[in-house]
Amino acid sequence: MNVIDVDAHNELVTAAYMARGYDEAESREAADMAAAATWHGNNTHNALKALHLDELFGSHVGGCVPSAEIEVLPSRFAASEVWNSNKKLGQAVAKRAFQRAMDLADEFGVGIVSVDNTFHYLWGGGYVIEAAKKGYIAYTNCTSTLAEVVPFMGKRPTLGTNPHTWGFPTQDILGFPICIDWATSTVAMGRVQQLAREGKELPPNAAVDADGNVTTDPNKVAALLPFGAHKGYGMSLINEFFGALIGTSLPTHRGRTAPTPGEKTSCAFYFQVIHPDALNAGNYAEGRTQMENLKACLDDILDGNEGAMLPGQLEANGAKRSEEAGGLIFTDAELEALNEIAAELGREPLKPINS
């Protein structure tokens, strides 16, 4: 276990983005979200994943435009905004969109921001946990950069991993926000990359090789399978439908450098924030408050199920481990990869503070 100072990590990641032409503000926003993922124990959507995506599909090939300006499009709905991000870095867009959705929820009870023409925002959990800690119910879905998932009973990957993420403000009654975060594939491609890095196998029925055969070897993965068969497939379609309605183009063209002329290659985001007061019917049993009623509901669900784990518990445990360690926890392989980036930038390597 290597514990890395958060500020040292963020300075390296910020420098890496700035070296690729991004301005300081969006580079720091990207570093913040990479740190948030690692802090909560999410190693599939950390800085290595972020910079790898940018290299393959972002600033190197025009899929993401450094310092792009967000354009707020005209809308006739006061609580809902539609943005054209002009291929701005996804983490910067998502942070700003969630803040705007929270502002709208304060005024109207609900706030929605839909974003066209954008680039991967990494881990949705980081955004909804932040919003939940501020007292909101938060949701996001997005269309993934690449079509890497085979539809249920299909053979060709035509869907993204298409995550859904919810956050609920339960920290005062549980000690942590509920965070329900899932890709609609059995595993995320970031997980495949992590397992390959660590020399480990995939779980069964998670991916197929180039011949369409199920494989557990992360180095042979050509496409992923949806979780829960038709159920995960249906959830993935929701993202594609939202994206299509917002403005994204064909799933198999996203992230590609030579699509059919006239087709778009960018992603779409959907953000929704609900103020809990907007849901309050004011008639809770036994005179409970809204949050007391939510706790009573959770207690009832867990009664006799003391071994059950609530969504967000893993992330809370990860955050606790990071806090106790005093920094971000990386494996040897991850630290080696981060220090390769440092060497490329001519910077001193990251040194564990626990060594």
Salt bridges, closest charged atoms under 4 A:
GLU11 OE2 - ARG28 NH1 2.98
GLU24 OE2 - ARG28 NE 2.96
GLU26 OE1 - LYS88 NZ 2.88
GLU29 OE1 - ARG96 NH2 2.82
ASP54 OD2 - ARG20 NH1 2.90
GLU81 OE2 - ARG100 NE 2.81
ASP116 OD2 - LYS264 NZ 2.73
GLU130 OE1 - LYS95 NZ 3.70
GLU130 OE2 - LYS134 NZ 3.67
GLU240 OE2 - ARG254 NH2 2.98
ASP277 OD2 - HIS275 ND1 3.75
GLU286 OE1 - ARG288 NH1 3.90
ASP299 OD2 - LYS295 NZ 2.91
